[in-house]
Amino acid sequence: MDVRYDRLIPVELGAKFDAVFDDCKRKGYRGINVTYPYKELATHKAQIDDPLVRSIGAINTVLFEDAGPKGFNTDYSGFKAGYRNVRGDAEPGVVCLIGTGGVGRAVAFGLLSLGATEIRLLDRDEAKAKALAADLKSAGSETRIVVSSDQATACEGVDGVVNCTPVGMVGYEGTPLSASYMKGANWAFDAVYTPVDTQFLTDAAAAGLDIISGYELFIYQGVHAWALFAEKPLDETLLRADLLETQED
């Protein structure tokens, strides 16, 4: 199969997201992956058939169909697959989730599906956290949803800590959570995958937590997106091996 995958960064192209999106459609792209910070904005550019994805309110995959662009969220399915790959059937328990933007919304709904007993949302923009809380509650789950205003309260007695902010990625160095608040938790997930070994995960590992890196999300969302683009499955094991070989080169 002849495939071309282009890296299109609106700010580097000196264009707005809408213009880049429309240009891809005009040039005949099969589809696009949408990343930070455009996942919520992209929902206004595509038809979303899945009611769950409409509830998530963010998309990271778009197919350009004859009837118009269609939006999907493989962050949601990718997070769940990555969680299961590392933790098996272990339930998430009580979780502190930091960051309620596009990927945070997908992960929150993923935690709901995985059976989290309580999700505590923490965001500098409290209005965004409250909006996500309302959407999660509307899903009809028995999971308790709480909006927290400080790290100490949000992390007290939690089983899992989750970073869905850009803090820790290249250009946004640091960690969104003090290491002292990780003590007593069982697992940690960081949506950041560049770099894979973020300060957040380094602190979590030092505290003895099971680690789910953003690389897991990166792999699985890509596998699921490829299935949409090509209408063919992608061998995850071979993909991991090829990516590892590329990194070594």
Phi, psi and omega in degrees: 000129180274117186231139172233131181234112186261146175266111185239103181253111185310315183295326178287334179272355181067033184225162175279160179303315181303319182293318179294317178303309182295327179292321178297318179297317182294325183278358175089021175300144175291324180183181179218152166265140181245129182237183181304134007250037191251004189294324178283320178300323184295339180297337180277356184251355186220152173282132181242110184276328184283119180299330177296315180295325175297322178292321178300321176076023179206146176228150178234000180222132180231133172253133176268102181260167179300325182278355181126170181294139176238137185253145181222164177230098177269357169295320180299304181291326180293320177296315181299318179294319178295320178299311181295325180297326182267316188253000178061229183269005180299134180280151183293329182074220178270128188232135169262119180247119182257121180102113185242033175279208185303305181289327178299321178295317179297316181293321179299315177292329174296317177298322177301313181293326180284351176096025176303139180278331179207137176238121178255118185264131181228123181207144177299330176266093185298330179298321178294319179297319180293323179295317178295319179302317180297319180292321178295318179295327180290345181288347175082016179278160176276355180299133178281132182244127183229137171261120182256154182249350179213156185295319183300313180291318183295330186258358182295118176070020182280158174265325182227147175236135188228130175254116174239026173261167175281356182296124182115338178281166179304126182095347179228048188301153179123198178217145181276355186221132176297136182301331182296335182276357179272344184298131179096344177282167183253330185210160180216143175231136176238122180290341179289135178231003173231093007276168177287316182271080179282164176298323178303311181285327176298316177295320181295318179296320179297332179273001176088016182277151169292138186250129170241108185277162176297343178297326178297314177297316179304314181295306189288323177296327178291318177300316182288324177293319179300320179299326177286315182296310190262347185058033177219147178287158178238131181286110183298320182297315179294322179299314179300317181295317180295319179294321178296318179296321178297318180295322181291327178288000000 
